[in-house]
Amino acid sequence: MNKKSNLFSICLILSVIFLSSLVLANISYATVLNASDTSSQLNSLSQNSIIKSSKSLYKYIDKNEKLPETVKISKKKYSTEEFLYLMSKTVISKKNSLKGDILVKSNIKKAKKPSGSNINGSINFKNMCRYSETIIKHIDKTNRAPNNIKTKLGKMQYETIIFTFSKFLSETSNKGSLNNKITISVSKKSPINNKGYTIELFNKYIMNDSLKKYLISTKNAPSNKKFIKALARQITKGHTTTFSKAEAIFDWVKNNIKYSRYSNTKHGGEKTIRQKKGNCVDNSHALTSLLRASKVPVRYVNGRCEFTKGDLARVTVAHVWVQVLVNDKWMVADGIYKGNRLGYVTNWKPETYKHFGIYPSI
């Protein structure tokens, strides 16, 4: 009886262990399935949502000539690197007539040193698919966005790739089909490829060039006046870097001083600021007054420009703007048009202007 009893007990214990392991296995399997389902729901996006965001991205870049910090899809933000991967995957899915969602690849690193050539011409659907495959392979292998890709039009820089793919997907038909080709024209000097800056209008700072003459108070730019100093302090409050101070002043001038067309100088910086109206010369005096009051070096630039936007659209005329010294670079600052930014001009053509001169004071 003792042997039978012991044998029965052993069998009973083994049965309990076996059944318990089955239960635990089922629980673990269900947990994995649920985690997988949740992961899929959280980390995949519909092709339509990617295409919709591509349209918004293309409009933004086309208008502002720079990449945004992030791209929003269904209330969630993605880096441009992550979105490039999503766009590339969407193109391949369209090529293969796949309608499923696209898996998100997170935490893709930025391109190390984007570089490229002028891109001007047409790219057909077949090549867009080939470039998509190249991008996907590169990111899957390195977890980093490419500096450029080789195309039949030349080396396409990272920023131009983003612009090209967003434009390509933005032209998706109502039925969901992609175009047979796309036309692109982006130079390597375009603001798109240079963090939104018009680098043609930049100059390097010459180290032996004394800054004193770019900081003095003058009759037309009275930076030492109490009114000017007080306003400069008010505008730059909370700003600690040279760039952020200069940007705050530039934005204030372009948003508060209305353009009025006349020749030469009528009012100077202080009166222009007080009456909030002036031509390009007096606008430049206003900028110079406030910037120098904030200890930011400024100089004047004169040239003949072909205007495309604003009050001077379709007019070619002599023009005055300023350059601001930030991090050993003289950055363009033209405050007569609200669409301009510090370091960026969009109301006239930088590639065709005729340069007359640079002056510490006028």
C-alpha positions, 0 to 999 in steps of 0.5 A: 500500500505504501508503494502504491500510495507513493506512486499515486502521490508522485503521479498527482504531483507531476500532473499538477506541475504539467497542468500548471505549465500549460496554464502559464504557457497559455498566459504567456502566449496570450500576453505576447499576442496582446503585446504584439497587437498593441505594438502593431496598433501603436507603431503602424500608420495607414498609407493615406495618413502618410500621403496626407502628411506628405501634402502638408509637408510639401506645402510647408517646404515650398512656402518656407524653403526649409524643413520643419522640425517634425512632421505631424501624423494623426496628432503624433509628431515624427522626425523628418528622418522617420518620415522619410522612411515612411514615405519610402515604404509607402512608395514601395507599397504602392509599387507592389499594390500593397494596401496595408499599414506602414510600420514606423521605424523610430529613433532614426539618427540625423544625416551626418553631413548632408551634401549634394549637387544642383538637382534640376529635371524629371524623375520617373516612377521607376527611379523613385521606386529605386531611390526608395529602396536605396533609402530603406536599405541604408536606414535599415543598415545604419539606422541613420538618414543618408547624406545624399543619394545618387540619382540621374540628375546628380547627388541629391542632398538629404533635404532635397530628398525630403522635398522630392518625396513629399512632392511625389506623394502629394501628387497622389491621385484621388484613386491612390495611384502615383504619378509617372514622373515628377519635376524637381528644381533645387540648387545646392545653395537653396535655403532648403539645403541650408537650414532655411538661409539665403547663403548667397547673401552671407559673408564671412567675417574678416578677423582683422576688421574692427567691429567698432564702426559697426556698433557706433551710434549715428545720426540716422541710427541713434542707438544711444538714445534712451527710447531706442535702448529701452525698446531694444531691452524690451524686445530682447528680454529673455533672449541670451544669445546674439542670434536670438536677440537679433532675430527678436529685433528683426521680427519686431521691425518686419511686423511693426514697421510698414513699408512706404516707398520713397527715395533715400532717407526721410526719417532716420531710425528713431522717427521710423520706429515711432511712426512705424512706417518707412522705406527700405533705407529707413527700415534699415536705420531702424534695424541698425538702431535697435541691433546696435543698442543691443551690442549686435554689429550691423552694416548696410548693403546696397544693390539693385534687386528684382522684386517678386513679392510684396509692395515692389513685386515685378519691380527692379530697383535699387535697394538697401538692407543690412547684414548682422554679425552672428557667429563670424558670419554676416547674415542678411536681414531685410525687414521690409517684407513679413515673409523674410526671416533673419538670414532669409530673403524671399521677396527678391531674387538673390541669384540675379541682384547686382551688388553695389557696396557694403557700408558701416553707416549711411 
